[in-house]
């Protein structure tokens, strides 16, 4: 009877180790997914090609053909000028 109990204990420990490994693997995957989501949120919007800053001041707005406008923006950090073309939705 002792042998069966020992075998059962070893089997349960093996299952516990497998479950722990699976949980660690899932936790690691969730951390990666969370990091990717955070990066996607951070990457929304315009970034300065020179310094990477996301803070701009609109210098000038000019209507372009159709339902578009062209904006000239200046980075608040380094002063780099950037031109964007935006579509106006109805």
Biopython code that builds the backbone (N, CA, C, O; Angstrom):
import numpy as np
from Bio.PDB.StructureBuilder import StructureBuilder

atoms = [
    (1, "UNK", "N", (0.807, -1.182, 0.000)),
    (1, "UNK", "CA", (0.000, 0.000, 0.000)),
    (1, "UNK", "C", (0.861, 1.261, 0.000)),
    (1, "UNK", "O", (0.466, 2.289, -0.550)),
    (2, "UNK", "N", (1.986, 1.181, 0.593)),
    (2, "UNK", "CA", (2.885, 2.321, 0.629)),
    (2, "UNK", "C", (3.374, 2.655, -0.769)),
    (2, "UNK", "O", (3.514, 3.827, -1.119)),
    (3, "UNK", "N", (3.633, 1.629, -1.569)),
    (3, "UNK", "CA", (4.095, 1.855, -2.939)),
    (3, "UNK", "C", (3.059, 2.597, -3.757)),
    (3, "UNK", "O", (3.400, 3.526, -4.488)),
    (4, "UNK", "N", (1.807, 2.205, -3.647)),
    (4, "UNK", "CA", (0.745, 2.880, -4.398)),
    (4, "UNK", "C", (0.627, 4.327, -3.962)),
    (4, "UNK", "O", (0.426, 5.215, -4.790)),
    (5, "UNK", "N", (0.748, 4.562, -2.684)),
    (5, "UNK", "CA", (0.656, 5.918, -2.171)),
    (5, "UNK", "C", (1.820, 6.756, -2.686)),
    (5, "UNK", "O", (1.628, 7.905, -3.085)),
    (6, "UNK", "N", (3.017, 6.194, -2.679)),
    (6, "UNK", "CA", (4.182, 6.911, -3.196)),
    (6, "UNK", "C", (4.019, 7.209, -4.682)),
    (6, "UNK", "O", (4.319, 8.314, -5.134)),
    (7, "UNK", "N", (3.544, 6.227, -5.436)),
    (7, "UNK", "CA", (3.333, 6.431, -6.871)),
    (7, "UNK", "C", (2.297, 7.523, -7.117)),
    (7, "UNK", "O", (2.469, 8.371, -7.993)),
    (8, "UNK", "N", (1.227, 7.492, -6.338)),
    (8, "UNK", "CA", (0.193, 8.521, -6.488)),
    (8, "UNK", "C", (0.748, 9.901, -6.166)),
    (8, "UNK", "O", (0.440, 10.881, -6.844)),
    (9, "UNK", "N", (1.575, 9.965, -5.117)),
    (9, "UNK", "CA", (2.167, 11.242, -4.727)),
    (9, "UNK", "C", (3.081, 11.768, -5.837)),
    (9, "UNK", "O", (3.045, 12.956, -6.158)),
    (10, "UNK", "N", (3.886, 10.902, -6.414)),
    (10, "UNK", "CA", (4.784, 11.298, -7.506)),
    (10, "UNK", "C", (3.972, 11.754, -8.710)),
    (10, "UNK", "O", (4.315, 12.741, -9.361)),
    (11, "UNK", "N", (2.891, 11.028, -9.005)),
    (11, "UNK", "CA", (2.039, 11.403, -10.133)),
    (11, "UNK", "C", (1.393, 12.767, -9.897)),
    (11, "UNK", "O", (1.335, 13.591, -10.810)),
    (12, "UNK", "N", (0.910, 13.009, -8.685)),
    (12, "UNK", "CA", (0.304, 14.302, -8.365)),
    (12, "UNK", "C", (1.333, 15.420, -8.446)),
    (12, "UNK", "O", (1.023, 16.512, -8.923)),
    (13, "UNK", "N", (2.551, 15.162, -7.986)),
    (13, "UNK", "CA", (3.608, 16.169, -8.069)),
    (13, "UNK", "C", (3.925, 16.489, -9.527)),
    (13, "UNK", "O", (4.145, 17.646, -9.885)),
    (14, "UNK", "N", (3.945, 15.451, -10.365)),
    (14, "UNK", "CA", (4.191, 15.655, -11.795)),
    (14, "UNK", "C", (3.103, 16.502, -12.427)),
    (14, "UNK", "O", (3.384, 17.387, -13.236)),
    (15, "UNK", "N", (1.843, 16.226, -12.051)),
    (15, "UNK", "CA", (0.729, 17.024, -12.565)),
    (15, "UNK", "C", (0.824, 18.465, -12.075)),
    (15, "UNK", "O", (0.551, 19.404, -12.822)),
    (16, "UNK", "N", (1.213, 18.629, -10.817)),
    (16, "UNK", "CA", (1.363, 19.977, -10.265)),
    (16, "UNK", "C", (2.463, 20.735, -10.991)),
    (16, "UNK", "O", (2.308, 21.919, -11.291)),
    (17, "UNK", "N", (3.575, 20.061, -11.277)),
    (17, "UNK", "CA", (4.671, 20.704, -12.003)),
    (17, "UNK", "C", (4.240, 21.080, -13.412)),
    (17, "UNK", "O", (4.552, 22.171, -13.891)),
    (18, "UNK", "N", (3.521, 20.175, -14.079)),
    (18, "UNK", "CA", (3.036, 20.472, -15.429)),
    (18, "UNK", "C", (2.077, 21.659, -15.407)),
    (18, "UNK", "O", (2.134, 22.528, -16.278)),
    (19, "UNK", "N", (1.206, 21.689, -14.418)),
    (19, "UNK", "CA", (0.250, 22.794, -14.304)),
    (19, "UNK", "C", (0.979, 24.103, -14.002)),
    (19, "UNK", "O", (0.639, 25.152, -14.550)),
    (20, "UNK", "N", (1.977, 24.034, -13.134)),
    (20, "UNK", "CA", (2.753, 25.234, -12.801)),
    (20, "UNK", "C", (3.484, 25.754, -14.037)),
    (20, "UNK", "O", (3.522, 26.961, -14.277)),
    (21, "UNK", "N", (4.061, 24.846, -14.819)),
    (21, "UNK", "CA", (4.744, 25.254, -16.056)),
    (21, "UNK", "C", (3.762, 25.904, -17.019)),
    (21, "UNK", "O", (4.068, 26.927, -17.633)),
    (22, "UNK", "N", (2.583, 25.307, -17.148)),
    (22, "UNK", "CA", (1.570, 25.857, -18.050)),
    (22, "UNK", "C", (1.122, 27.239, -17.578)),
    (22, "UNK", "O", (0.932, 28.145, -18.389)),
    (23, "UNK", "N", (0.955, 27.396, -16.275)),
    (23, "UNK", "CA", (0.547, 28.696, -15.737)),
    (23, "UNK", "C", (1.631, 29.751, -15.943)),
    (23, "UNK", "O", (1.330, 30.896, -16.279)),
    (24, "UNK", "N", (2.899, 29.364, -15.741)),
    (24, "UNK", "CA", (3.995, 30.313, -15.973)),
    (24, "UNK", "C", (4.059, 30.720, -17.437)),
    (24, "UNK", "O", (4.283, 31.887, -17.758)),
    (25, "UNK", "N", (3.861, 29.746, -18.322)),
    (25, "UNK", "CA", (3.890, 30.035, -19.757)),
    (25, "UNK", "C", (2.754, 30.990, -20.133)),
    (25, "UNK", "O", (2.957, 31.922, -20.911)),
    (26, "UNK", "N", (1.572, 30.760, -19.587)),
    (26, "UNK", "CA", (0.416, 31.625, -19.871)),
    (26, "UNK", "C", (0.635, 33.030, -19.308)),
    (26, "UNK", "O", (0.297, 34.021, -19.955)),
    (27, "UNK", "N", (1.200, 33.112, -18.103)),
    (27, "UNK", "CA", (1.476, 34.419, -17.502)),
    (27, "UNK", "C", (2.470, 35.199, -18.354)),
    (27, "UNK", "O", (2.321, 36.406, -18.550)),
    (28, "UNK", "N", (3.477, 34.506, -18.855)),
    (28, "UNK", "CA", (4.467, 35.163, -19.723)),
    (28, "UNK", "C", (3.792, 35.664, -20.998)),
    (28, "UNK", "O", (4.060, 36.778, -21.447)),
    (29, "UNK", "N", (2.923, 34.848, -21.577)),
    (29, "UNK", "CA", (2.210, 35.254, -22.795)),
    (29, "UNK", "C", (1.318, 36.458, -22.520)),
    (29, "UNK", "O", (1.230, 37.364, -23.349)),
    (30, "UNK", "N", (0.658, 36.478, -21.372)),
    (30, "UNK", "CA", (-0.206, 37.610, -21.027)),
    (30, "UNK", "C", (0.600, 38.889, -20.839)),
    (30, "UNK", "O", (0.152, 39.969, -21.223)),
    (31, "UNK", "N", (1.794, 38.770, -20.247)),
    (31, "UNK", "CA", (2.655, 39.944, -20.083)),
    (31, "UNK", "C", (3.056, 40.491, -21.442)),
    (31, "UNK", "O", (3.062, 41.704, -21.652)),
    (32, "UNK", "N", (3.391, 39.594, -22.369)),
    (32, "UNK", "CA", (3.768, 40.021, -23.717)),
    (32, "UNK", "C", (2.585, 40.694, -24.397)),
    (32, "UNK", "O", (2.746, 41.742, -25.022)),
    (33, "UNK", "N", (1.390, 40.101, -24.281)),
    (33, "UNK", "CA", (0.196, 40.695, -24.884)),
    (33, "UNK", "C", (-0.081, 42.071, -24.292)),
    (33, "UNK", "O", (-0.405, 43.005, -25.025)),
    (34, "UNK", "N", (0.043, 42.204, -22.978)),
    (34, "UNK", "CA", (-0.200, 43.489, -22.325)),
    (34, "UNK", "C", (0.801, 44.532, -22.814)),
    (34, "UNK", "O", (0.432, 45.681, -23.058)),
    (35, "UNK", "N", (2.067, 44.136, -22.959)),
    (35, "UNK", "CA", (3.091, 45.056, -23.440)),
    (35, "UNK", "C", (2.784, 45.490, -24.870)),
    (35, "UNK", "O", (2.945, 46.663, -25.207)),
    (36, "UNK", "N", (2.342, 44.556, -25.716)),
    (36, "UNK", "CA", (2.006, 44.895, -27.101)),
    (36, "UNK", "C", (0.822, 45.852, -27.153)),
    (36, "UNK", "O", (0.802, 46.767, -27.976)),
    (37, "UNK", "N", (-0.161, 45.652, -26.285)),
    (37, "UNK", "CA", (-1.315, 46.548, -26.243)),
    (37, "UNK", "C", (-0.883, 47.941, -25.803)),
    (37, "UNK", "O", (-1.308, 48.939, -26.385)),
    (38, "UNK", "N", (-0.037, 48.009, -24.774)),
    (38, "UNK", "CA", (0.457, 49.310, -24.307)),
    (38, "UNK", "C", (1.226, 50.033, -25.404)),
    (38, "UNK", "O", (1.063, 51.238, -25.593)),
    (39, "UNK", "N", (2.074, 49.288, -26.133)),
    (39, "UNK", "CA", (2.839, 49.896, -27.220)),
    (39, "UNK", "C", (1.915, 50.391, -28.321)),
    (39, "UNK", "O", (2.144, 51.458, -28.892)),
    (40, "UNK", "N", (0.874, 49.624, -28.624)),
    (40, "UNK", "CA", (-0.067, 50.044, -29.667)),
    (40, "UNK", "C", (-0.792, 51.321, -29.260)),
    (40, "UNK", "O", (-1.020, 52.205, -30.086)),
    (41, "UNK", "N", (-1.149, 51.412, -27.991)),
    (41, "UNK", "CA", (-1.815, 52.619, -27.511)),
    (41, "UNK", "C", (-0.858, 53.800, -27.568)),
    (41, "UNK", "O", (-1.238, 54.893, -27.989)),
    (42, "UNK", "N", (0.381, 53.581, -27.147)),
    (42, "UNK", "CA", (1.374, 54.653, -27.157)),
    (42, "UNK", "C", (1.720, 55.102, -28.568)),
    (42, "UNK", "O", (2.078, 56.261, -28.776)),
    (43, "UNK", "N", (1.619, 54.199, -29.541)),
    (43, "UNK", "CA", (2.017, 54.522, -30.907)),
    (43, "UNK", "C", (0.938, 55.240, -31.701)),
    (43, "UNK", "O", (1.166, 55.585, -32.860)),
    (44, "UNK", "N", (-0.226, 55.473, -31.116)),
    (44, "UNK", "CA", (-1.273, 56.192, -31.832)),
    (44, "UNK", "C", (-0.880, 57.648, -31.961)),
    (44, "UNK", "O", (-0.274, 58.223, -31.056)),
    (45, "UNK", "N", (-1.224, 58.234, -33.078)),
    (45, "UNK", "CA", (-0.981, 59.661, -33.259)),
    (45, "UNK", "C", (0.338, 59.945, -33.950)),
    (45, "UNK", "O", (1.127, 59.047, -34.246)),
    (46, "UNK", "N", (0.540, 61.205, -34.190)),
    (46, "UNK", "CA", (1.709, 61.689, -34.911)),
    (46, "UNK", "C", (2.913, 61.780, -33.985)),
    (46, "UNK", "O", (2.797, 62.225, -32.843)),
    (47, "UNK", "N", (4.067, 61.358, -34.483)),
    (47, "UNK", "CA", (5.326, 61.461, -33.754)),
    (47, "UNK", "C", (6.317, 62.253, -34.590)),
    (47, "UNK", "O", (6.341, 62.138, -35.816)),
    (48, "UNK", "N", (7.121, 63.047, -33.932)),
    (48, "UNK", "CA", (8.139, 63.836, -34.620)),
    (48, "UNK", "C", (9.204, 62.895, -35.177)),
    (48, "UNK", "O", (9.729, 62.061, -34.439)),
    (49, "UNK", "N", (9.537, 63.012, -36.470)),
    (49, "UNK", "CA", (10.553, 62.137, -37.040)),
    (49, "UNK", "C", (11.957, 62.422, -36.503)),
    (49, "UNK", "O", (12.844, 61.575, -36.606)),
    (50, "UNK", "N", (12.160, 63.596, -35.937)),
    (50, "UNK", "CA", (13.485, 63.964, -35.437)),
    (50, "UNK", "C", (13.704, 63.511, -33.993)),
    (50, "UNK", "O", (14.718, 62.883, -33.687)),
    (51, "UNK", "N", (12.751, 63.830, -33.100)),
    (51, "UNK", "CA", (12.970, 63.542, -31.676)),
    (51, "UNK", "C", (12.006, 62.511, -31.094)),
    (51, "UNK", "O", (12.233, 62.022, -29.987)),
    (52, "UNK", "N", (10.929, 62.166, -31.818)),
    (52, "UNK", "CA", (9.976, 61.170, -31.338)),
    (52, "UNK", "C", (8.889, 61.721, -30.429)),
    (52, "UNK", "O", (8.050, 60.968, -29.935)),
    (53, "UNK", "N", (8.898, 63.014, -30.209)),
    (53, "UNK", "CA", (7.900, 63.655, -29.347)),
    (53, "UNK", "C", (6.522, 63.608, -30.024)),
    (53, "UNK", "O", (6.435, 63.610, -31.252)),
    (54, "UNK", "N", (5.467, 63.566, -29.242)),
    (54, "UNK", "CA", (4.118, 63.528, -29.798)),
    (54, "UNK", "C", (3.344, 64.813, -29.586)),
    (54, "UNK", "O", (2.128, 64.843, -29.781)),
    (55, "UNK", "N", (4.030, 65.877, -29.191)),
    (55, "UNK", "CA", (3.358, 67.147, -28.903)),
    (55, "UNK", "C", (3.647, 68.149, -30.016)),
    (55, "UNK", "O", (4.791, 68.543, -30.238)),
    (56, "UNK", "N", (2.583, 68.550, -30.708)),
    (56, "UNK", "CA", (2.717, 69.474, -31.830)),
    (56, "UNK", "C", (1.814, 70.674, -31.641)),
    (56, "UNK", "O", (0.809, 70.620, -30.932)),
    (57, "UNK", "N", (2.190, 71.733, -32.277)),
    (57, "UNK", "CA", (1.390, 72.944, -32.326)),
    (57, "UNK", "C", (1.051, 73.170, -33.797)),
    (57, "UNK", "O", (1.942, 73.130, -34.645)),
    (58, "UNK", "N", (-0.219, 73.406, -34.112)),
    (58, "UNK", "CA", (-0.612, 73.647, -35.497)),
    (58, "UNK", "C", (-0.245, 75.073, -35.875)),
    (58, "UNK", "O", (-0.711, 76.036, -35.265)),
    (59, "UNK", "N", (0.601, 75.187, -36.894)),
    (59, "UNK", "CA", (1.089, 76.489, -37.339)),
    (59, "UNK", "C", (0.153, 77.100, -38.374)),
    (59, "UNK", "O", (-0.148, 78.293, -38.336)),
    (60, "UNK", "N", (-0.308, 76.245, -39.315)),
    (60, "UNK", "CA", (-1.126, 76.754, -40.412)),
    (60, "UNK", "C", (-2.028, 75.638, -40.923)),
    (60, "UNK", "O", (-1.628, 74.474, -40.945)),
    (61, "UNK", "N", (-3.254, 75.995, -41.336)),
    (61, "UNK", "CA", (-4.196, 75.045, -41.922)),
    (61, "UNK", "C", (-4.642, 75.583, -43.270)),
    (61, "UNK", "O", (-5.092, 76.724, -43.379)),
    (62, "UNK", "N", (-4.511, 74.739, -44.314)),
    (62, "UNK", "CA", (-4.835, 75.157, -45.679)),
    (62, "UNK", "C", (-5.792, 74.133, -46.287)),
    (62, "UNK", "O", (-5.509, 72.936, -46.241)),
    (63, "UNK", "N", (-6.935, 74.577, -46.864)),
    (63, "UNK", "CA", (-7.819, 73.627, -47.547)),
    (63, "UNK", "C", (-7.168, 73.121, -48.836)),
    (63, "UNK", "O", (-6.519, 73.878, -49.558)),
    (64, "UNK", "N", (-7.351, 71.846, -49.108)),
    (64, "UNK", "CA", (-6.826, 71.222, -50.323)),
    (64, "UNK", "C", (-8.033, 70.732, -51.112)),
    (64, "UNK", "O", (-9.157, 70.807, -50.616)),
    (65, "UNK", "N", (-7.832, 70.240, -52.307)),
    (65, "UNK", "CA", (-8.938, 69.798, -53.159)),
    (65, "UNK", "C", (-9.821, 68.765, -52.461)),
    (65, "UNK", "O", (-9.351, 67.946, -51.671)),
    (66, "UNK", "N", (-11.101, 68.829, -52.774)),
    (66, "UNK", "CA", (-12.046, 67.867, -52.208)),
    (66, "UNK", "C", (-12.288, 68.124, -50.737)),
    (66, "UNK", "O", (-12.393, 69.270, -50.299)),
    (67, "UNK", "N", (-12.374, 67.047, -49.985)),
    (67, "UNK", "CA", (-12.681, 67.149, -48.557)),
    (67, "UNK", "C", (-11.438, 66.865, -47.724)),
    (67, "UNK", "O", (-11.456, 66.037, -46.813)),
    (68, "UNK", "N", (-10.359, 67.568, -48.056)),
    (68, "UNK", "CA", (-9.108, 67.382, -47.330)),
    (68, "UNK", "C", (-8.543, 68.728, -46.907)),
    (68, "UNK", "O", (-8.823, 69.761, -47.515)),
    (69, "UNK", "N", (-7.748, 68.690, -45.858)),
    (69, "UNK", "CA", (-7.037, 69.891, -45.428)),
    (69, "UNK", "C", (-5.579, 69.518, -45.170)),
    (69, "UNK", "O", (-5.266, 68.380, -44.819)),
    (70, "UNK", "N", (-4.725, 70.468, -45.347)),
    (70, "UNK", "CA", (-3.306, 70.272, -45.081)),
    (70, "UNK", "C", (-2.948, 71.121, -43.868)),
    (70, "UNK", "O", (-3.240, 72.316, -43.821)),
    (71, "UNK", "N", (-2.314, 70.489, -42.894)),
    (71, "UNK", "CA", (-1.904, 71.210, -41.687)),
    (71, "UNK", "C", (-0.381, 71.211, -41.599)),
    (71, "UNK", "O", (0.276, 70.204, -41.861)),
    (72, "UNK", "N", (0.147, 72.338, -41.233)),
    (72, "UNK", "CA", (1.575, 72.470, -40.980)),
    (72, "UNK", "C", (1.741, 72.550, -39.467)),
    (72, "UNK", "O", (1.201, 73.448, -38.821)),
    (73, "UNK", "N", (2.486, 71.613, -38.915)),
    (73, "UNK", "CA", (2.629, 71.527, -37.468)),
    (73, "UNK", "C", (4.093, 71.679, -37.075)),
    (73, "UNK", "O", (4.996, 71.367, -37.850)),
    (74, "UNK", "N", (4.308, 72.164, -35.856)),
    (74, "UNK", "CA", (5.658, 72.364, -35.336)),
    (74, "UNK", "C", (5.795, 71.565, -34.041)),
    (74, "UNK", "O", (4.954, 71.667, -33.148)),
    (75, "UNK", "N", (6.859, 70.773, -33.950)),
    (75, "UNK", "CA", (7.121, 70.003, -32.734)),
    (75, "UNK", "C", (7.443, 70.975, -31.600)),
    (75, "UNK", "O", (8.267, 71.877, -31.754)),
    (76, "UNK", "N", (6.793, 70.782, -30.482)),
    (76, "UNK", "CA", (7.002, 71.680, -29.339)),
    (76, "UNK", "C", (8.355, 71.459, -28.675)),
    (76, "UNK", "O", (8.839, 72.324, -27.945)),
    (77, "UNK", "N", (8.966, 70.306, -28.924)),
    (77, "UNK", "CA", (10.235, 70.004, -28.272)),
    (77, "UNK", "C", (11.434, 70.478, -29.089)),
    (77, "UNK", "O", (12.298, 71.192, -28.581)),
    (78, "UNK", "N", (11.481, 70.071, -30.370)),
    (78, "UNK", "CA", (12.677, 70.378, -31.166)),
    (78, "UNK", "C", (12.437, 71.420, -32.254)),
    (78, "UNK", "O", (13.396, 71.914, -32.847)),
    (79, "UNK", "N", (11.171, 71.769, -32.531)),
    (79, "UNK", "CA", (10.884, 72.793, -33.532)),
    (79, "UNK", "C", (10.802, 72.291, -34.963)),
    (79, "UNK", "O", (10.656, 73.092, -35.887)),
    (80, "UNK", "N", (10.892, 70.992, -35.166)),
    (80, "UNK", "CA", (10.816, 70.424, -36.520)),
    (80, "UNK", "C", (9.429, 70.657, -37.095)),
    (80, "UNK", "O", (8.429, 70.460, -36.404)),
    (81, "UNK", "N", (9.360, 71.078, -38.367)),
    (81, "UNK", "CA", (8.081, 71.316, -39.042)),
    (81, "UNK", "C", (7.649, 70.037, -39.759)),
    (81, "UNK", "O", (8.454, 69.363, -40.402)),
    (82, "UNK", "N", (6.362, 69.723, -39.631)),
    (82, "UNK", "CA", (5.796, 68.514, -40.235)),
    (82, "UNK", "C", (4.518, 68.899, -40.960)),
    (82, "UNK", "O", (3.729, 69.702, -40.462)),
    (83, "UNK", "N", (4.317, 68.317, -42.147)),
    (83, "UNK", "CA", (3.105, 68.586, -42.922)),
    (83, "UNK", "C", (2.230, 67.338, -42.905)),
    (83, "UNK", "O", (2.710, 66.230, -43.145)),
    (84, "UNK", "N", (0.945, 67.526, -42.618)),
    (84, "UNK", "CA", (-0.003, 66.412, -42.651)),
    (84, "UNK", "C", (-1.153, 66.756, -43.584)),
    (84, "UNK", "O", (-1.494, 67.926, -43.758)),
    (85, "UNK", "N", (-1.744, 65.738, -44.179)),
    (85, "UNK", "CA", (-2.949, 65.905, -44.982)),
    (85, "UNK", "C", (-4.039, 65.100, -44.296)),
    (85, "UNK", "O", (-3.879, 63.905, -44.046)),
    (86, "UNK", "N", (-5.145, 65.761, -43.994)),
    (86, "UNK", "CA", (-6.228, 65.115, -43.267)),
    (86, "UNK", "C", (-7.507, 65.131, -44.088)),
    (86, "UNK", "O", (-7.787, 66.081, -44.819)),
    (87, "UNK", "N", (-8.271, 64.062, -43.951)),
    (87, "UNK", "CA", (-9.531, 63.937, -44.672)),
    (87, "UNK", "C", (-10.665, 64.341, -43.744)),
    (87, "UNK", "O", (-10.710, 63.911, -42.592)),
    (88, "UNK", "N", (-11.567, 65.154, -44.235)),
    (88, "UNK", "CA", (-12.714, 65.602, -43.451)),
    (88, "UNK", "C", (-13.861, 64.625, -43.686)),
    (88, "UNK", "O", (-14.239, 64.362, -44.828)),
    (89, "UNK", "N", (-14.410, 64.090, -42.601)),
    (89, "UNK", "CA", (-15.539, 63.168, -42.717)),
    (89, "UNK", "C", (-16.837, 63.937, -42.567)),
    (89, "UNK", "O", (-16.897, 64.952, -41.873)),
    (90, "UNK", "N", (-17.884, 63.438, -43.229)),
    (90, "UNK", "CA", (-19.192, 64.113, -43.182)),
    (90, "UNK", "C", (-19.899, 63.892, -41.885)),
    (90, "UNK", "O", (-21.007, 64.394, -41.692)),
]
sb = StructureBuilder()
sb.init_structure("model")
sb.init_model(0)
sb.init_chain("A")
sb.init_seg("    ")
for serial, (resi, resn, name, xyz) in enumerate(atoms, 1):
    if name == "N":
        sb.init_residue(resn, " ", resi, " ")
    sb.init_atom(name, np.array(xyz, "f"), 0.0, 1.0, " ", f" {name:<3s}", serial, name[0])
structure = sb.get_structure()
